[in-house]
Amino acid sequence: MSIKPFHSLLILVLIFGISGCGFKLRGSAEPLPVQIRQLALVGIDKGSNLYQALAHALIGAGATLSQAEDSDKGALLTIHRVGQSRDEISASGGQTLYRATLEVVFSLSRDKQPKLIDSRKLRASREFSFDSNNPYGLEQQDILLRNELQQDLVRQMINQIRAVGSTH
């Protein structure tokens, strides 16, 4: 057996092995259950980064976003509160350790039925250190950290919506 056919065979075996093992990229999970694919997203400013990230993830999960007035035709995802904080944990030698936290309280209802998710709080937090002797890049780090926390909360929300939708 020559080397070239052996490499081709090896590559094919690897491709089939990876595709058959159930591997999925993060964020590429199953779509939302049919009964909650039509939904309205209320309680949050449509221009906010969190709204944009959540709307994008919901659409990616197969949802069709509608107006709040049309919530009787589908589900209603209500964002009750969004809070963020940054707390100092410790400081020594010019290094300060912080904890950034983003919190969302939301509920999900459908067709005037009892709430599918009744006022649930989700929280994401990260710790990071800051060198007060080198303040450059703190603003960029803060923006990246907030985006990462938002994406984490959006994934949690989608997973919880998917889980509750599959049981109803």
N, CA, C and O of each residue as an XYZ file, in Angstrom:
672
protein
N       0.852     -1.165      0.000
C       0.000      0.000      0.000
C       0.899      1.229      0.000
O       1.806      1.335      0.825
N       0.658      2.140     -0.903
C       1.494      3.340     -0.971
C       1.060      4.335      0.095
O      -0.001      4.182      0.700
N       1.873      5.340      0.322
C       1.649      6.334      1.368
C       0.421      7.213      1.068
O      -0.369      7.484      1.972
N       0.252      7.658     -0.173
C      -0.837      8.586     -0.512
C      -2.222      7.992     -0.237
O      -3.025      8.662      0.414
N      -2.550      6.783     -0.690
C      -3.871      6.219     -0.373
C      -4.052      6.003      1.140
O      -5.157      6.126      1.668
N      -2.948      5.681      1.822
C      -3.035      5.488      3.266
C      -3.422      6.788      3.975
O      -4.257      6.764      4.879
N      -2.832      7.922      3.583
C      -3.170      9.225      4.162
C      -4.623      9.594      3.854
O      -5.341     10.102      4.716
N      -5.041      9.335      2.629
C      -6.430      9.639      2.264
C      -7.406      8.819      3.097
O      -8.418      9.335      3.569
N      -7.098      7.551      3.271
C      -7.946      6.684      4.071
C      -7.972      7.150      5.530
O      -9.030      7.168      6.159
N      -6.828      7.520      6.054
C      -6.739      8.004      7.425
C      -7.562      9.278      7.615
O      -8.265      9.417      8.616
N      -7.480     10.194      6.676
C      -8.245     11.440      6.749
C      -9.741     11.139      6.698
O     -10.506     11.722      7.465
N     -10.168     10.253      5.823
C     -11.583      9.885      5.745
C     -12.075      9.253      7.040
O     -13.176      9.557      7.497
N     -11.277      8.383      7.630
C     -11.656      7.747      8.890
C     -11.797      8.796      9.985
O     -12.740      8.736     10.773
N     -10.881      9.754     10.051
C     -10.969     10.829     11.050
C     -12.205     11.695     10.838
O     -12.893     12.033     11.801
N     -12.488     12.050      9.615
C     -13.662     12.877      9.314
C     -14.938     12.155      9.722
O     -15.800     12.745     10.374
N     -15.069     10.895      9.350
C     -16.263     10.136      9.710
C     -16.345      9.920     11.220
O     -17.433      9.933     11.795
N     -15.207      9.724     11.850
C     -15.189      9.536     13.303
C     -15.656     10.776     14.040
O     -16.447     10.679     14.977
N     -15.178     11.935     13.630
C     -15.571     13.186     14.287
C     -17.033     13.504     14.010
O     -17.756     13.931     14.911
N     -17.472     13.303     12.780
C     -18.866     13.636     12.455
C     -19.846     12.675     13.102
O     -21.002     13.041     13.317
N     -19.435     11.490     13.410
C     -20.332     10.506     13.992
C     -20.345     10.480     15.508
O     -21.140      9.753     16.103
N     -19.474     11.267     16.153
C     -19.383     11.174     17.607
C     -20.328     12.112     18.332
O     -20.375     12.085     19.562
N     -21.079     12.934     17.631
C     -22.005     13.851     18.285
C     -21.368     15.171     18.657
O     -21.970     15.949     19.396
N     -20.187     15.447     18.179
C     -19.500     16.705     18.462
C     -20.302     17.867     17.898
O     -20.756     17.820     16.754
N     -20.475     18.918     18.709
C     -21.166     20.125     18.266
C     -20.371     21.329     18.705
O     -19.815     21.357     19.803
N     -20.321     22.311     17.851
C     -19.690     23.561     18.232
C     -20.554     24.251     19.272
O     -21.776     24.098     19.278
N     -19.907     25.023     20.161
C     -20.663     25.765     21.166
C     -21.634     26.711     20.478
O     -21.264     27.421     19.543
N     -22.873     26.716     20.943
C     -23.885     27.590     20.367
C     -24.623     26.968     19.198
O     -25.530     27.589     18.643
N     -24.256     25.758     18.812
C     -24.922     25.139     17.668
C     -25.811     23.976     18.119
O     -25.873     22.941     17.455
N     -26.486     24.151     19.232
C     -27.330     23.095     19.778
C     -28.647     23.018     19.026
O     -28.867     23.728     18.044
N     -29.513     22.144     19.505
C     -30.798     21.930     18.851
C     -31.631     23.211     18.870
O     -31.425     24.085     19.712
N     -32.570     23.307     17.935
C     -33.447     24.492     17.918
C     -34.419     24.474     19.091
O     -34.590     23.458     19.765
N     -35.048     25.617     19.317
C     -36.064     25.720     20.364
C     -37.247     24.826     20.019
O     -37.514     24.583     18.842
N     -37.954     24.335     21.024
C     -39.163     23.544     20.751
C     -40.179     24.364     19.962
O     -40.232     25.587     20.097
N     -40.970     23.709     19.154
C     -41.902     24.359     18.235
C     -42.862     25.306     18.951
O     -43.127     26.401     18.455
N     -43.388     24.903     20.111
C     -44.393     25.716     20.785
C     -43.870     27.044     21.325
O     -44.670     27.900     21.702
N     -42.559     27.241     21.373
C     -42.038     28.539     21.823
C     -41.108     29.188     20.804
O     -40.311     30.056     21.161
N     -41.198     28.789     19.568
C     -40.367     29.422     18.537
C     -40.870     30.805     18.165
O     -40.076     31.649     17.750
N     -42.150     31.060     18.300
C     -42.718     32.382     18.052
C     -42.743     33.079     19.405
O     -43.501     32.676     20.287
N     -41.926     34.121     19.588
C     -41.921     34.785     20.882
C     -41.609     36.266     20.764
O     -40.997     36.733     19.803
N     -42.058     36.979     21.786
C     -41.780     38.413     21.897
C     -40.795     38.601     23.035
O     -40.868     37.909     24.050
N     -39.887     39.525     22.868
C     -38.856     39.826     23.859
C     -39.124     41.234     24.376
O     -39.013     42.203     23.625
N     -39.474     41.352     25.653
C     -39.849     42.651     26.220
C     -39.078     42.917     27.511
O     -38.487     42.019     28.110
N     -39.110     44.195     27.915
C     -38.514     44.591     29.176
C     -37.072     45.027     29.082
O     -36.432     45.284     30.102
N     -36.559     45.114     27.889
C     -35.154     45.488     27.703
C     -35.063     46.410     26.485
O     -35.786     46.228     25.505
N     -34.187     47.378     26.552
C     -34.000     48.334     25.470
C     -33.486     47.626     24.218
O     -32.480     46.917     24.261
N     -34.187     47.826     23.110
C     -33.812     47.152     21.859
C     -32.448     47.584     21.336
O     -31.868     46.894     20.498
N     -31.929     48.695     21.806
C     -30.613     49.149     21.371
C     -29.470     48.635     22.224
O     -28.305     48.870     21.904
N     -29.788     47.929     23.314
C     -28.733     47.460     24.221
C     -27.989     46.262     23.629
O     -28.521     45.521     22.802
N     -26.759     46.098     24.072
C     -25.950     44.966     23.615
C     -26.566     43.637     24.034
O     -26.517     42.663     23.283
N     -27.148     43.593     25.235
C     -27.759     42.348     25.702
C     -28.955     41.976     24.833
O     -29.121     40.807     24.486
N     -29.791     42.952     24.477
C     -30.929     42.675     23.602
C     -30.436     42.125     22.263
O     -30.961     41.130     21.763
N     -29.438     42.768     21.695
C     -28.919     42.334     20.391
C     -28.366     40.912     20.472
O     -28.629     40.087     19.596
N     -27.598     40.628     21.529
C     -27.020     39.287     21.676
C     -28.111     38.239     21.884
O     -28.043     37.145     21.322
N     -29.124     38.578     22.697
C     -30.204     37.637     22.969
C     -31.067     37.409     21.731
O     -31.431     36.274     21.422
N     -31.393     38.490     21.023
C     -32.190     38.359     19.801
C     -31.450     37.516     18.765
O     -32.050     36.659     18.116
N     -30.165     37.755     18.612
C     -29.356     36.995     17.647
C     -29.338     35.506     18.023
O     -29.476     34.642     17.157
N     -29.168     35.215     19.315
C     -29.127     33.815     19.756
C     -30.486     33.141     19.597
O     -30.559     31.976     19.207
N     -31.562     33.864     19.896
C     -32.900     33.287     19.745
C     -33.204     32.978     18.281
O     -33.738     31.917     17.961
N     -32.863     33.903     17.407
C     -33.076     33.678     15.972
C     -32.218     32.510     15.495
O     -32.663     31.697     14.685
N     -30.982     32.430     16.001
C     -30.101     31.312     15.668
C     -30.630     29.980     16.153
O     -30.309     28.934     15.588
N     -31.454     30.014     17.215
C     -32.042     28.786     17.753
C     -33.386     28.485     17.109
O     -34.098     27.580     17.546
N     -33.737     29.242     16.068
C     -34.959     28.946     15.319
C     -36.163     29.781     15.709
O     -37.260     29.536     15.206
N     -35.994     30.767     16.596
C     -37.132     31.581     17.022
C     -37.450     32.662     15.998
O     -36.583     33.109     15.246
N     -38.703     33.067     15.988
C     -39.155     34.215     15.218
C     -39.607     35.253     16.230
O     -40.543     35.013     16.993
N     -38.947     36.406     16.242
C     -39.292     37.452     17.200
C     -40.485     38.240     16.693
O     -40.540     38.629     15.526
N     -41.437     38.471     17.581
C     -42.637     39.223     17.230
C     -42.778     40.409     18.175
O     -41.980     40.579     19.097
N     -43.780     41.213     17.942
C     -44.065     42.357     18.804
C     -44.790     41.877     20.063
O     -45.429     40.825     20.059
N     -44.684     42.649     21.121
C     -45.327     42.277     22.386
C     -46.832     42.131     22.225
O     -47.449     41.307     22.901
N     -47.435     42.924     21.333
C     -48.876     42.845     21.113
C     -49.288     41.487     20.551
O     -50.435     41.066     20.705
N     -48.346     40.805     19.901
C     -48.635     39.505     19.297
C     -48.289     38.342     20.226
O     -48.224     37.195     19.783
N     -48.064     38.631     21.516
C     -47.617     37.581     22.432
C     -48.682     36.511     22.656
O     -48.362     35.418     23.123
N     -49.960     36.810     22.329
C     -50.993     35.788     22.469
C     -50.859     34.712     21.402
O     -51.511     33.671     21.486
N     -50.018     34.952     20.400
C     -49.789     33.964     19.335
C     -48.552     33.119     19.601
O     -48.247     32.203     18.837
N     -47.843     33.421     20.672
C     -46.625     32.686     20.969
C     -46.217     32.893     22.415
O     -47.062     33.087     23.289
N     -44.934     32.851     22.658
C     -44.405     33.000     24.009
C     -43.965     34.441     24.246
O     -43.730     35.199     23.305
N     -43.861     34.799     25.507
C     -43.437     36.134     25.904
C     -42.251     35.986     26.849
O     -42.395     35.476     27.960
N     -41.087     36.432     26.407
C     -39.872     36.417     27.210
C     -39.697     37.817     27.781
O     -39.462     38.772     27.041
N     -39.811     37.934     29.096
C     -39.741     39.229     29.760
C     -38.454     39.325     30.565
O     -38.164     38.466     31.399
N     -37.690     40.371     30.310
C     -36.486     40.657     31.092
C     -36.915     41.639     32.183
O     -37.267     42.782     31.892
N     -36.884     41.191     33.430
C     -37.346     42.025     34.540
C     -36.251     42.953     35.060
O     -36.516     44.093     35.440
N     -35.019     42.449     35.071
C     -33.935     43.253     35.615
C     -32.606     42.789     35.053
O     -32.366     41.594     34.878
N     -31.749     43.757     34.775
C     -30.365     43.490     34.375
C     -29.487     44.298     35.311
O     -29.655     45.511     35.436
N     -28.566     43.640     35.956
C     -27.668     44.339     36.871
C     -26.234     43.919     36.636
O     -25.951     42.770     36.293
N     -25.340     44.862     36.824
C     -23.924     44.527     36.701
C     -23.164     45.204     37.818
O     -23.545     46.276     38.289
N     -22.087     44.569     38.237
C     -21.266     45.128     39.292
C     -19.814     44.723     39.074
O     -19.508     43.751     38.383
N     -18.937     45.500     39.687
C     -17.509     45.166     39.682
C     -17.016     45.441     41.090
O     -17.025     46.583     41.548
N     -16.589     44.393     41.774
C     -16.165     44.495     43.159
C     -14.685     44.183     43.292
O     -14.167     43.276     42.640
N     -14.018     44.937     44.135
C     -12.604     44.683     44.418
C     -12.520     43.542     45.416
O     -13.171     43.565     46.461
N     -11.711     42.543     45.085
C     -11.557     41.390     45.968
C     -10.332     41.569     46.852
O     -10.396     41.389     48.068
N      -9.219     41.924     46.226
C      -7.987     42.138     46.987
C      -7.048     43.041     46.202
O      -7.184     43.209     44.990
N      -6.097     43.615     46.920
C      -5.108     44.480     46.292
C      -3.778     44.318     47.014
O      -3.716     44.312     48.244
N      -2.711     44.185     46.221
C      -1.364     44.133     46.801
C      -0.335     44.370     45.703
O      -0.435     43.820     44.606
N       0.648     45.192     46.017
C       1.765     45.419     45.098
C       1.363     46.004     43.757
O       1.973     45.667     42.742
N       0.376     46.855     43.717
C      -0.045     47.455     42.454
C      -1.021     46.605     41.663
O      -1.575     47.069     40.666
N      -1.244     45.362     42.092
C      -2.200     44.473     41.435
C      -3.503     44.470     42.229
O      -3.499     44.308     43.450
N      -4.594     44.648     41.533
C      -5.903     44.603     42.169
C      -6.719     43.509     41.506
O      -6.800     43.437     40.280
N      -7.317     42.667     42.314
C      -8.148     41.579     41.810
C      -9.608     42.009     41.928
O     -10.066     42.401     43.001
N     -10.330     41.932     40.814
C     -11.731     42.333     40.752
C     -12.602     41.147     40.376
O     -12.138     40.172     39.785
N     -13.873     41.255     40.732
C     -14.877     40.302     40.261
C     -15.951     41.105     39.536
O     -16.586     41.979     40.127
N     -16.150     40.808     38.265
C     -17.212     41.439     37.472
C     -18.380     40.474     37.417
O     -18.199     39.284     37.157
N     -19.582     40.986     37.662
C     -20.785     40.159     37.706
C     -21.872     40.785     36.852
O     -22.080     41.998     36.884
N     -22.556     39.957     36.096
C     -23.724     40.383     35.324
C     -24.867     39.459     35.720
O     -24.707     38.240     35.781
N     -26.022     40.059     35.988
C     -27.166     39.309     36.476
C     -28.403     39.676     35.672
O     -28.616     40.843     35.342
N     -29.213     38.681     35.360
C     -30.455     38.898     34.617
C     -31.576     38.150     35.331
O     -31.417     36.997     35.733
N     -32.719     38.832     35.482
C     -33.921     38.188     36.009
C     -34.934     38.188     34.864
O     -35.230     39.237     34.294
N     -35.463     37.008     34.530
C     -36.377     36.893     33.390
C     -37.489     35.904     33.695
O     -37.408     35.118     34.638
N     -38.522     35.964     32.880
C     -39.600     34.976     32.962
C     -40.057     34.653     31.543
O     -39.822     35.420     30.609
N     -40.706     33.519     31.401
C     -41.221     33.074     30.111
C     -42.647     32.595     30.307
O     -42.916     31.742     31.152
N     -43.559     33.148     29.523
C     -44.956     32.715     29.592
C     -45.446     32.432     28.181
O     -44.818     32.812     27.193
N     -46.589     31.753     28.117
C     -47.117     31.383     26.802
C     -48.628     31.283     26.845
O     -49.189     30.592     27.696
N     -49.273     31.960     25.942
C     -50.712     31.812     25.706
C     -51.563     31.901     26.975
O     -52.441     31.066     27.191
N     -51.316     32.879     27.789
C     -52.124     33.124     28.986
C     -52.139     31.921     29.939
O     -53.004     31.836     30.810
N     -51.206     31.008     29.782
C     -51.065     29.873     30.688
C     -50.188     30.297     31.866
O     -49.585     31.370     31.831
N     -50.112     29.470     32.900
C     -49.149     29.779     33.966
C     -47.740     29.898     33.363
O     -47.436     29.293     32.334
N     -46.913     30.670     34.009
C     -45.582     30.924     33.465
C     -44.790     29.634     33.312
O     -44.782     28.774     34.193
N     -44.128     29.526     32.175
C     -43.246     28.380     31.946
C     -41.992     28.520     32.803
O     -41.502     27.540     33.364
N     -41.481     29.738     32.898
C     -40.362     30.065     33.786
C     -40.819     31.271     34.591
O     -41.128     32.320     34.026
N     -40.862     31.125     35.894
C     -41.385     32.184     36.754
C     -40.232     32.940     37.416
O     -39.632     32.448     38.372
N     -39.930     34.107     36.920
C     -38.939     35.024     37.489
C     -37.672     34.315     37.972
O     -37.460     34.142     39.172
N     -36.856     33.918     37.036
C     -35.612     33.204     37.324
C     -34.427     34.143     37.215
O     -34.358     34.965     36.301
N     -33.493     34.021     38.149
C     -32.289     34.851     38.154
C     -31.097     34.031     37.668
O     -30.842     32.928     38.151
N     -30.382     34.590     36.710
C     -29.148     33.976     36.224
C     -28.001     34.939     36.488
O     -28.161     36.157     36.413
N     -26.858     34.379     36.793
C     -25.700     35.210     37.106
C     -24.455     34.621     36.443
O     -24.258     33.407     36.398
N     -23.632     35.525     35.937
C     -22.328     35.133     35.393
C     -21.291     36.072     36.000
O     -21.532     37.272     36.132
N     -20.152     35.528     36.363
C     -19.108     36.383     36.924
C     -17.732     35.887     36.506
O     -17.534     34.704     36.228
N     -16.811     36.797     36.469
C     -15.417     36.504     36.136
C     -14.519     37.319     37.056
O     -14.863     38.429     37.461
N     -13.384     36.760     37.373
C     -12.390     37.490     38.140
C     -11.264     37.901     37.208
O     -10.873     37.152     36.313
N     -10.754     39.092     37.429
C      -9.641     39.567     36.627
C      -8.768     40.467     37.475
O      -9.220     41.056     38.458
N      -7.503     40.565     37.076
C      -6.578     41.419     37.819
C      -6.222     42.631     36.978
O      -6.239     42.594     35.748
N      -5.901     43.700     37.676
C      -5.567     44.968     37.036
C      -4.294     45.505     37.673
O      -4.177     45.573     38.897
N      -3.351     45.882     36.835
C      -2.096     46.468     37.293
C      -2.241     47.981     37.250
O      -2.296     48.572     36.172
N      -2.302     48.612     38.426
C      -2.485     50.068     38.479
C      -1.280     50.824     37.932
O      -1.384     52.014     37.635
N      -0.142     50.156     37.795
C       1.038     50.791     37.206
C       0.969     50.806     35.682
O       1.747     51.508     35.035
N       0.040     50.036     35.101
C      -0.094     49.945     33.654
C      -1.587     50.021     33.291
O      -2.218     48.999     33.023
N      -2.143     51.242     33.286
C      -3.595     51.379     33.106
C      -4.082     51.235     31.664
O      -5.288     51.266     31.421
N      -3.177     51.079     30.714
C      -3.593     50.984     29.323
C      -4.342     49.687     29.068
O      -3.932     48.614     29.512
N      -5.422     49.804     28.361
C      -6.185     48.622     27.973
C      -7.266     48.233     28.949
O      -7.995     47.274     28.694
N      -7.403     48.954     30.084
C      -8.436     48.589     31.058
C      -9.830     48.720     30.450
O     -10.694     47.876     30.686
N     -10.047     49.764     29.677
C     -11.365     49.965     29.066
C     -11.682     48.846     28.078
O     -12.803     48.338     28.056
N     -10.697     48.458     27.257
C     -10.912     47.357     26.302
C     -11.163     46.056     27.047
O     -12.026     45.270     26.657
N     -10.414     45.827     28.115
C     -10.596     44.613     28.906
C     -11.997     44.585     29.508
O     -12.644     43.538     29.537
N     -12.460     45.722     29.982
C     -13.794     45.817     30.571
C     -14.879     45.515     29.536
O     -15.838     44.804     29.837
N     -14.737     46.043     28.333
C     -15.703     45.790     27.254
C     -15.717     44.311     26.871
O     -16.784     43.716     26.723
N     -14.541     43.722     26.712
C     -14.460     42.297     26.369
C     -15.072     41.426     27.466
O     -15.765     40.448     27.187
N     -14.805     41.796     28.701
C     -15.332     41.030     29.824
C     -16.855     41.113     29.882
O     -17.515     40.098     30.102
N     -17.430     42.314     29.687
C     -18.877     42.469     29.675
C     -19.512     41.663     28.547
O     -20.548     41.027     28.743
N     -18.891     41.690     27.360
C     -19.411     40.903     26.229
C     -19.375     39.410     26.528
O     -20.309     38.681     26.194
N     -18.300     38.960     27.155
C     -18.177     37.546     27.510
C     -19.245     37.147     28.527
O     -19.843     36.076     28.418
N     -19.482     38.007     29.512
C     -20.516     37.728     30.505
C     -21.904     37.699     29.860
O     -22.727     36.845     30.191
N     -22.159     38.629     28.941
C     -23.444     38.654     28.226
C     -23.648     37.369     27.444
O     -24.724     36.773     27.495
N     -22.623     36.938     26.720
C     -22.744     35.710     25.932
C     -23.004     34.505     26.830
O     -23.776     33.613     26.478
N     -22.356     34.488     27.990
C     -22.566     33.399     28.935
C     -24.014     33.385     29.428
O     -24.639     32.326     29.478
N     -24.548     34.547     29.790
C     -25.940     34.628     30.244
C     -26.926     34.270     29.134
O     -27.930     33.604     29.384
N     -26.646     34.704     27.931
C     -27.522     34.384     26.800
C     -27.562     32.877     26.586
O     -28.635     32.314     26.368
N     -26.415     32.219     26.645
C     -26.382     30.751     26.497
C     -27.195     30.081     27.604
O     -27.947     29.141     27.348
N     -27.038     30.572     28.837
C     -27.800     30.005     29.951
C     -29.299     30.176     29.727
O     -30.074     29.244     29.942
N     -29.704     31.363     29.298
C     -31.127     31.619     29.067
C     -31.678     30.715     27.977
O     -32.740     30.115     28.145
N     -30.970     30.614     26.869
C     -31.424     29.763     25.755
C     -31.543     28.314     26.218
O     -32.520     27.640     25.892
N     -30.560     27.830     26.974
C     -30.614     26.448     27.465
C     -31.803     26.234     28.389
O     -32.452     25.190     28.322
N     -32.103     27.209     29.257
C     -33.242     27.060     30.166
C     -34.560     27.128     29.403
O     -35.492     26.384     29.709
N     -34.644     28.007     28.421
C     -35.858     28.098     27.599
C     -36.048     26.802     26.824
O     -37.161     26.283     26.729
N     -34.978     26.294     26.283
C     -35.051     25.037     25.526
C     -35.500     23.895     26.436
O     -36.320     23.068     26.039
N     -34.963     23.850     27.656
C     -35.293     22.768     28.583
C     -36.746     22.819     29.012
O     -37.419     21.788     29.025
N     -37.241     23.990     29.363
C     -38.624     24.101     29.813
C     -39.595     23.912     28.642
O     -40.692     23.384     28.827
N     -39.206     24.329     27.468
C     -40.057     24.154     26.293
C     -40.214     22.717     25.877
O     -41.245     22.334     25.323
N     -39.200     21.913     26.139
C     -39.283     20.503     25.742
C     -40.121     19.684     26.712
O     -40.512     18.560     26.397
N     -40.404     20.244     27.901
C     -41.218     19.510     28.874
C     -42.695     19.907     28.796
O     -43.541     19.253     29.407
N     -43.014     20.981     28.045
C     -44.421     21.428     27.941
C     -44.986     21.191     26.567
O     -46.148     21.508     26.314
